[in-house]
Structure formats: structure tokens, C-alpha cells
Amino acid sequence: MKAKRFALPIVLVLITSLFGLPLYMAVLNTFKTQEQILGDPLGFPVPFTLQNLVEAFSRPDNLIARGLMTSVILVVVSVFFIVILSSAIGYYIARHKTRFSKILQLLFMAGLMIPAQIYLIPIVQIFRTFKLIGSLGGMLVVFIGGGLLSFAVFVYSGFIKNIPLDLEEAALIDGANKFQMFWKILFPLLRPATATVVIFLTLWIWNEFLLPLILLGPGSGVTITLGIYMALGQLYTINYGQMFAMMMIASLPMLIFFSGFQKEFIAGLVGGALKG
């Protein structure tokens, strides 16, 4: 029994170390020179240097700085509109047992199950017709109206089904209309679901590579992932310091973001498990 009790923590530590080692190397090697990285990739940066970060941000082609700004815009705008739309649609599906709500549910289920690669060619053809190729507006349409919306709708509808109807009825009796009841009474109760939706959508949009590559195109605009891909492709010799710096620039915002939302995210997971 004692052996089993000590074996599990050791295994968990080893697994965590495997996942944490790339991040550890990216952070430390960001602040090293090329010679330090090649000599001791796992050692601490002595002396400490910010040259790699400066070079990554001050590239003449502006790939990293421009890609970072583009990704932030896509994430913020897409997540905002998806949360608004999906919470309202999820409420309708959860509270109205009509033929239309069932059709909506089937449509969003199809959007969740069908990979984006299947309908990518028709999207490209439609975007060419409406001259949306290479525009942020086109990317926003894909993110807001695609499978991400379907995912968010099902998260919200599942959460709303577990909220008692008494709260809504009490608000309506007190004189609130449907709009006020949803946004002022019900929506604040959906914080765990909203945190779950926001975290997953942010990670997926931030890390998306294929859609920006095809719909934005290398010459029209870049996201942070596409910018790193293009920057590394231009290097004739591998500059490990700049490579690790770009990796940290792409990863750090998501780590900070998740740290800020993890309490609500865990509350949503625990709440869903208890209700299930």
C-alpha cells in the first residue's frame, strides 16, 4: 500500500515535468545568447539579456508585433460576439421545446461535429465572391459563425437547463421583461459557463493556424501563429534565442489569461460534475 501511495505522486510529477520542460526551456532560453543556449540549454541565463525579445518585436517585416495585435483583435471581437449570441441561443434551446428549437439544436450539433476542413473550400469560394479574402472581417465571420459558436451554444444550454425556472418567474412577476430577466438576472449566474466558453474559445482562436493561413494569406495579414511560422521560415540559420523569444511571446498572454480565469473555470467544471 505504501509503495502505491508514493508511486502515484512520482508518476504525476514525471508527467507534469514532461509537459513543463518545453515551457521551462522557452522561458530561460529567451534570455540567453545563442552561445549560452548551445552550451547549456537547461541552465539559467547568466548574464541575463533582453536582446532576443527586442529583435523579435523590432523585426523589419513586423511579423511578430503585427501578428500579436491581429490575434488580440480576433480573439476579443470573436469571443465577445460569440458569448452574446451563444448565451441567448442556448437559453432559447434550453427553455423552449418547440420544433424550431430542435432544428436549431440539430444545426448547431452538425456545426460542432463537422470539421472546418470539410467546408473550407466552399468558404474560400464564397469569400472570393464577396472579396473577403485577406480581411479581418472575413476571419471574424468564420470564427463567430463556425463551430466555435456551436460549442458555446451547447455549453450554455446545458448549464441553463440546471437553473431553476423559479428565478425567471420571480423576475417576471416583479415587472422585468424577458430581456431584463435574461441579462440582469440569469446571465450573471452563468459566470462558470461563460468562463469555460471564454477560455476555450480564446485558446482555439489564438492557436488557429490553418484558417488564417488560407483566408488571410501571408501577404495580407498575419496572426501570431502565422507570424511565427513565416519568421522561422525566413531564417537560413536557426537563431534559437529569437525562436524561443517568439514562443514565449505567443504563450505568455495565454498563461496570464488562464491564470485570471481558472477559478471560474474550475467552478464550472465542479458545478457541472455535481449537477450531473
NORHU-V209670 format. One record per backbone hydrogen bond with DSSP energy under -1.0 kcal/mol. NH is the residue of the N-H (numbers start at 1). CO is the residue of the C=O. Records with the same first field share a line. If there is no record, write none. Layout:
NH->CO ; CO
This chain:
5->1
6->2
7->3
8->4
10->6
11->7
12->8
13->9
14->10
15->11
16->12
17->13
18->14
19->15
20->16
21->17
24->20
25->21
26->22
27->23
28->24
29->25
31->28
32->29
37->33
38->34
39->35
40->36
49->31
54->50
55->51
56->52
57->53
58->54
62->59
66->62
67->63
68->64
69->65
70->66
71->67
72->68
73->69
74->70
75->71
76->72
77->73
78->74
79->75
80->76
81->77
82->78
83->79
84->80
85->81
86->82
87->83
88->84
89->85
90->86
91->87
92->88
93->89
94->90
95->91
96->92
98->96
102->98
103->99
104->100
105->101
106->102
107->103
108->104
109->105
110->106
111->107
112->108
113->109
114->110
118->115
123->119
124->120
125->121
126->122
127->123
128->124
129->125
130->126
132->127
134->215
135->132
139->135
140->136
141->137
142->138
143->139
144->140
145->141
150->146
151->147
152->148
153->149
154->150
155->151
156->152
157->153
158->154
159->155
160->156
161->157
162->159
163->160
169->165
170->166
171->167
172->168
173->169
174->170
175->172
176->171
181->177
182->178
183->179
184->180
185->181
186->181
187->182
189->186
190->187
194->190
195->191
196->192
197->193
198->194
199->195
200->196
201->197
202->198
203->199
204->200
205->201
206->202
207->203
213->209
214->210
215->211
216->212
217->212
220->217
221->217
227->223
228->224
229->225
230->226
231->227
232->228
233->229
240->238
243->239
244->240
245->241
246->242
247->243
248->244
249->245
250->246
251->247
252->248
255->251
256->252
257->253
258->254
259->255
260->256
261->257
262->258
265->261
266->262
267->263
268->264
269->265
270->266
271->267
272->268
273->269
274->270
275->271
276->272
